[in-house]
Amino acid sequence: MTPQEFKKLFFERVEKADSILITTHMAPDGDAIASLLVMFAFLKEKYPTKRLEMAITGEVKQKWSGFLNFQQIIAVSDIAEKINFADLVIILDANQSLTITRDPRVLEENKEKIVVIDHHQKTGEKFGLSWVKNDQGPTAQVIYYLFYEDQPKIKKEIAELLYMGISSDTGHFSFITDKDAESYEVAARLIKGGKIKVEDLKARYSGFDWNTIEAYKELINNCQLYKIPGWPNFIATFIPRKFMEGKNHGPVTLNEASAMYQGSFFREVLDADWSIVLYPKENSEIRLSLRSKPDKVNVRELVTRLGIPGGGHIPAAGGSYLDSKKDSPEILEEILSWLKENKLLVT
């Protein structure tokens, strides 16, 4: 399907719908939030009479509260309670049911009225209409290509959101390789078109609260250096489920702690070329985060070899152990055993 064919089908579905629900994955990151807010603004301007609603399962951090329409996002116990009442459902930055709802049966029952726009690897789940491109950068960039690339002018608020989404998902562009270099080109157009002052914009969505700092400390406390023949040296750490007991540490907090650890701490460890982080999420899920220094390990390929759903970039990727009865430390032991039995693929 070409972009033009997808857009034709997309607009046909939007025009037929009176009520439209826009959502994304649980524990949303900057790319998810940016994609959500841009899509809402785009449809609101193009179809002012449509009933539009943004809702997400679980916690939504307030760090993005300064962006256009953020206050209209509704945090619900589960998005499944909203899906049945919408004529059309648009899912952004996700194409796997268990990352969106604790009740995937509802998505299956309503799949024909669901549109997915995403950049992660396809999971095989079928929806009414899908545009899943893992070779076009973050989801915010995919949306830019679909709906904004041919516009002569982009409003400053939209340019800021698109830039924020791309920057957040690429580790402020530190994960970019020659294969992802178009992200720089898109960012340059957004900066110029939106007259963005990057440092000022970044200050609006960067930073961490104390709950995140506590989770970050737990990751550092559990960190170990590993030397396994056939693999570059690496560090690995985890947050166990018991850490969550009696604390106000939701999945978004752990996501941000992992991002801080991988983006700052790991980069300063001279003895490690790549890094593993495991932590619990909702719905019995254990999240895997992988990072690599340049030209050491293709962690996106490693996720695939481990046989779990996920994806990302060559130096930064992640996956999920869904409905896992095992805790993070046990899964780490399984990964260590797998690494001892398998070798790094040289490409």
C-alpha positions as CSV (number, residue, x, y, z in Angstrom):
1,M,0.0,0.0,0.0
2,T,1.3,3.4,-0.9
3,P,1.0,6.4,1.5
4,Q,-1.6,7.9,-0.8
5,E,-3.7,4.8,-0.7
6,F,-3.4,4.6,3.0
7,K,-4.4,8.2,3.4
8,K,-7.4,7.8,1.1
9,L,-8.7,4.8,3.2
10,F,-7.8,6.7,6.5
11,F,-9.8,9.8,5.5
12,E,-12.7,7.7,4.3
13,R,-12.9,6.0,7.8
14,V,-12.6,9.3,9.6
15,E,-15.3,11.0,7.5
16,K,-17.8,8.1,8.2
17,A,-17.2,8.3,12.0
18,D,-19.0,10.7,14.3
19,S,-16.9,9.8,17.4
20,I,-13.2,9.1,17.3
21,L,-11.0,7.7,20.1
22,I,-7.3,8.3,19.8
23,T,-5.0,6.2,22.1
24,T,-1.5,4.8,22.5
25,H,0.4,2.3,24.6
26,M,0.5,2.1,28.4
27,A,3.3,4.0,30.1
28,P,3.6,6.4,27.1
29,D,6.9,7.9,26.2
30,G,7.6,11.2,24.4
31,D,7.0,9.7,21.0
32,A,3.6,8.3,22.0
33,I,2.4,11.5,23.6
34,A,3.6,13.6,20.7
35,S,1.9,11.4,18.2
36,L,-1.3,11.4,20.2
37,L,-1.4,15.2,20.5
38,V,-0.5,15.8,16.9
39,M,-3.2,13.5,15.6
40,F,-5.7,15.1,17.8
41,A,-4.8,18.6,16.6
42,F,-4.7,17.5,13.0
43,L,-8.2,15.9,13.1
44,K,-9.6,18.7,15.2
45,E,-8.6,21.3,12.6
46,K,-9.6,19.2,9.6
47,Y,-12.9,17.9,11.1
48,P,-14.1,20.5,13.7
49,T,-17.5,18.8,14.1
50,K,-16.2,15.4,15.0
51,R,-16.3,14.2,18.6
52,L,-12.6,13.5,19.4
53,E,-11.3,12.0,22.6
54,M,-7.8,11.1,23.7
55,A,-7.5,8.4,26.4
56,I,-4.7,6.1,27.7
57,T,-4.7,3.1,29.9
58,G,-3.0,3.9,33.2
59,E,-0.7,6.7,34.4
60,V,0.2,9.7,32.3
61,K,3.1,11.9,33.5
62,Q,2.6,15.6,33.8
63,K,6.1,16.4,32.3
64,W,4.4,17.1,28.9
65,S,1.7,19.4,30.4
66,G,3.0,22.4,28.6
67,F,2.2,21.1,25.2
68,L,-0.8,21.8,23.0
69,N,-4.0,20.0,24.2
70,F,-2.2,17.8,26.8
71,Q,-4.9,18.6,29.4
72,Q,-7.5,16.9,27.2
73,I,-5.8,13.5,27.6
74,I,-7.8,11.2,29.9
75,A,-6.1,8.5,32.0
76,V,-8.5,5.6,32.4
77,S,-8.2,2.3,34.2
78,D,-8.4,0.5,30.9
79,I,-9.0,1.8,27.4
80,A,-11.2,-1.2,26.7
81,E,-14.0,0.7,28.5
82,K,-13.9,3.4,25.8
83,I,-13.4,1.3,22.7
84,N,-17.0,-0.1,22.4
85,F,-18.5,3.4,22.4
86,A,-16.3,5.0,19.6
87,D,-17.1,4.8,15.9
88,L,-13.4,4.8,15.0
89,V,-10.3,4.0,17.1
90,I,-6.9,5.3,16.2
91,I,-4.0,3.6,17.9
92,L,-0.6,5.3,17.7
93,D,2.9,4.1,18.4
94,A,1.7,0.5,19.2
95,N,0.5,-2.5,17.2
96,Q,0.3,-5.1,20.0
97,S,-2.9,-5.4,22.1
98,L,-1.3,-6.2,25.4
99,T,0.7,-2.9,25.3
100,I,-2.5,-1.0,25.0
101,T,-5.1,-2.7,27.2
102,R,-5.3,-5.4,29.8
103,D,-8.2,-6.9,27.9
104,P,-7.0,-7.6,24.4
105,R,-10.2,-9.4,23.7
106,V,-11.9,-6.0,23.2
107,L,-9.5,-5.0,20.5
108,E,-10.0,-8.3,18.7
109,E,-13.8,-7.9,18.8
110,N,-13.5,-4.3,17.4
111,K,-10.6,-4.8,15.1
112,E,-12.4,-3.7,12.0
113,K,-13.0,-0.1,13.3
114,I,-9.3,0.2,14.5
115,V,-6.6,2.1,12.6
116,V,-3.0,1.7,13.6
117,I,-0.1,4.0,12.8
118,D,3.2,2.8,14.3
119,H,7.0,2.4,13.8
120,H,7.6,-0.8,15.8
121,Q,8.0,-4.3,14.3
122,K,4.7,-5.9,13.2
123,T,3.4,-8.4,15.6
124,G,1.0,-10.2,13.2
125,E,-2.1,-8.8,14.8
126,K,-4.7,-7.7,12.3
127,F,-6.7,-4.5,12.4
128,G,-9.1,-2.7,10.1
129,L,-6.4,-0.5,8.6
130,S,-2.7,-0.4,9.5
131,W,0.3,1.8,8.5
132,V,3.3,0.2,10.4
133,K,6.7,1.4,9.2
134,N,9.8,0.4,11.1
135,D,12.1,2.0,8.6
136,Q,10.8,5.6,8.8
137,G,12.0,6.6,12.3
138,P,9.7,7.3,15.3
139,T,5.9,7.3,15.0
140,A,5.9,11.1,15.2
141,Q,8.1,11.1,12.1
142,V,5.8,8.6,10.4
143,I,2.9,11.0,11.0
144,Y,5.0,13.8,9.7
145,Y,5.5,12.0,6.4
146,L,1.8,11.1,6.1
147,F,0.2,14.4,7.0
148,Y,2.7,17.3,7.2
149,E,5.6,16.7,4.8
150,D,3.8,18.3,1.8
151,Q,2.4,21.2,3.8
152,P,4.0,24.6,3.0
153,K,3.9,25.7,6.6
154,I,3.6,23.9,10.0
155,K,2.3,25.6,13.0
156,K,4.8,26.2,15.8
157,E,2.9,24.1,18.3
158,I,2.8,21.1,15.9
159,A,6.4,21.5,14.9
160,E,7.4,21.4,18.6
161,L,5.4,18.3,19.2
162,L,6.8,16.5,16.2
163,Y,10.3,17.5,17.1
164,M,9.7,16.4,20.8
165,G,8.5,13.0,19.6
166,I,11.4,12.3,17.3
167,S,14.0,13.6,19.8
168,S,12.5,11.6,22.7
169,D,12.5,8.3,20.7
170,T,16.0,8.7,19.4
171,G,17.6,9.5,22.7
172,H,17.9,13.1,21.6
173,F,19.4,11.8,18.3
174,S,22.1,9.7,20.0
175,F,20.6,6.4,18.6
176,I,20.7,7.7,15.0
177,T,22.8,5.7,12.5
178,D,23.3,6.1,8.7
179,K,20.1,4.2,8.2
180,D,18.1,6.6,10.3
181,A,19.7,9.9,9.2
182,E,16.4,11.2,7.7
183,S,15.4,12.0,11.3
184,Y,18.0,14.8,11.3
185,E,16.6,16.1,8.0
186,V,13.0,16.1,9.4
187,A,14.2,17.7,12.6
188,A,16.0,20.5,10.7
189,R,12.8,21.2,8.8
190,L,10.8,21.4,12.0
191,I,13.3,23.6,13.7
192,K,13.4,26.0,10.8
193,G,9.7,25.9,10.0
194,G,8.6,26.2,13.7
195,K,11.3,28.6,14.6
196,I,12.2,26.2,17.5
197,K,14.8,27.0,20.1
198,V,15.9,23.5,20.8
199,E,17.4,24.0,24.3
200,D,14.3,25.9,25.4
201,L,12.0,23.3,24.0
202,K,14.0,20.4,25.6
203,A,13.7,22.1,29.0
204,R,9.9,21.8,28.8
205,Y,9.9,17.9,28.6
206,S,13.2,16.9,30.3
207,G,13.7,16.1,33.9
208,F,12.7,13.4,36.5
209,D,10.6,13.3,39.7
210,W,11.8,11.8,43.0
211,N,10.0,8.5,42.4
212,T,12.0,8.1,39.2
213,I,15.2,8.9,41.0
214,E,14.5,6.1,43.6
215,A,13.9,3.6,40.8
216,Y,17.1,4.7,39.1
217,K,19.0,4.1,42.3
218,E,17.5,0.6,42.4
219,L,18.9,-0.1,38.9
220,I,22.3,1.1,39.9
221,N,22.3,-1.0,43.1
222,N,21.5,-4.2,41.1
223,C,24.0,-3.5,38.3
224,Q,26.6,-6.1,37.5
225,L,29.4,-6.3,34.9
226,Y,29.4,-9.5,32.8
227,K,32.1,-11.0,30.7
228,I,30.7,-13.8,28.5
229,P,32.9,-15.3,25.8
230,G,31.7,-14.4,22.3
231,W,30.1,-11.2,23.4
232,P,31.4,-7.7,24.2
233,N,31.5,-7.0,28.0
234,F,28.1,-5.6,29.2
235,I,26.3,-4.5,32.3
236,A,22.9,-5.8,33.4
237,T,20.4,-4.8,36.0
238,F,16.8,-5.2,37.0
239,I,14.0,-3.9,39.2
240,P,12.1,-6.8,40.9
241,R,8.3,-6.8,41.4
242,K,8.7,-6.5,45.2
243,F,10.3,-3.0,44.7
244,M,6.8,-1.8,43.6
245,E,5.1,-2.9,46.9
246,G,3.9,0.0,49.0
247,K,5.4,2.6,46.6
248,N,4.0,5.0,44.1
249,H,6.1,3.7,41.3
250,G,3.9,3.1,38.2
251,P,5.1,1.7,34.9
252,V,5.8,5.2,33.5
253,T,8.1,5.9,36.4
254,L,10.1,2.7,35.7
255,N,10.2,3.5,32.0
256,E,11.8,6.9,32.8
257,A,14.2,5.4,35.4
258,S,15.4,2.9,32.7
259,A,15.8,5.7,30.2
260,M,17.9,7.7,32.6
261,Y,20.0,4.7,33.4
262,Q,20.6,3.7,29.8
263,G,21.0,7.3,28.6
264,S,23.4,8.5,31.3
265,F,24.8,5.9,33.6
266,F,25.5,3.2,31.0
267,R,27.2,5.6,28.7
268,E,29.8,6.5,31.4
269,V,30.8,2.9,32.2
270,L,34.0,2.4,30.3
271,D,34.2,-1.4,30.8
272,A,30.8,-2.1,29.2
273,D,29.9,-2.0,25.5
274,W,26.3,-2.7,25.9
275,S,23.6,-2.9,28.5
276,I,20.5,-4.9,29.7
277,V,17.7,-3.6,31.9
278,L,14.7,-5.6,33.0
279,Y,11.7,-4.2,35.0
280,P,8.0,-5.0,35.6
281,K,5.1,-3.4,33.9
282,E,1.4,-4.0,34.1
283,N,-0.4,-7.2,33.1
284,S,2.4,-9.5,34.4
285,E,4.7,-8.0,31.7
286,I,8.5,-7.7,32.2
287,R,10.1,-5.1,30.0
288,L,13.5,-5.6,28.4
289,S,15.6,-2.5,27.4
290,L,18.8,-2.9,25.5
291,R,21.4,-0.3,24.6
292,S,24.8,-0.6,22.8
293,K,27.7,1.7,22.2
294,P,28.5,2.3,18.5
295,D,29.3,-0.8,16.4
296,K,29.2,-3.2,19.3
297,V,25.9,-5.1,19.4
298,N,22.9,-4.9,17.1
299,V,20.4,-4.9,19.9
300,R,17.4,-4.7,17.6
301,E,18.6,-8.0,16.0
302,L,19.1,-9.4,19.5
303,V,15.5,-8.8,20.5
304,T,14.5,-10.8,17.5
305,R,16.9,-13.6,18.3
306,L,15.5,-13.8,21.8
307,G,12.1,-14.5,20.3
308,I,10.1,-11.8,22.1
309,P,7.9,-9.1,20.6
310,G,9.7,-5.7,20.3
311,G,11.9,-3.7,18.1
312,G,13.7,-0.4,17.9
313,H,17.1,0.8,16.5
314,I,20.4,-0.9,16.0
315,P,21.9,0.7,19.2
316,A,18.7,1.0,21.2
317,A,15.8,-1.5,21.3
318,G,13.4,-3.2,23.6
319,G,10.9,-6.0,24.0
320,S,8.5,-7.6,26.4
321,Y,8.0,-10.8,28.2
322,L,4.3,-10.9,28.2
323,D,2.2,-12.5,30.8
324,S,5.3,-13.6,32.6
325,K,5.1,-15.7,35.8
326,K,8.8,-15.1,36.3
327,D,10.3,-12.0,37.9
328,S,13.0,-9.7,36.4
329,P,15.9,-11.5,38.1
330,E,14.8,-14.9,36.8
331,I,14.4,-13.6,33.3
332,L,17.9,-12.0,33.5
333,E,19.3,-15.5,34.4
334,E,17.6,-16.9,31.3
335,I,19.1,-14.3,29.1
336,L,22.6,-14.9,30.6
337,S,22.2,-18.6,29.9
338,W,21.1,-17.9,26.3
339,L,24.1,-15.6,25.8
340,K,26.4,-18.4,26.9
341,E,24.9,-20.8,24.4
342,N,24.8,-18.3,21.5
343,K,27.3,-16.0,19.9
344,L,27.2,-12.5,18.6
345,L,26.3,-12.3,14.9
346,V,28.9,-10.3,13.0
347,T,27.3,-8.3,10.1
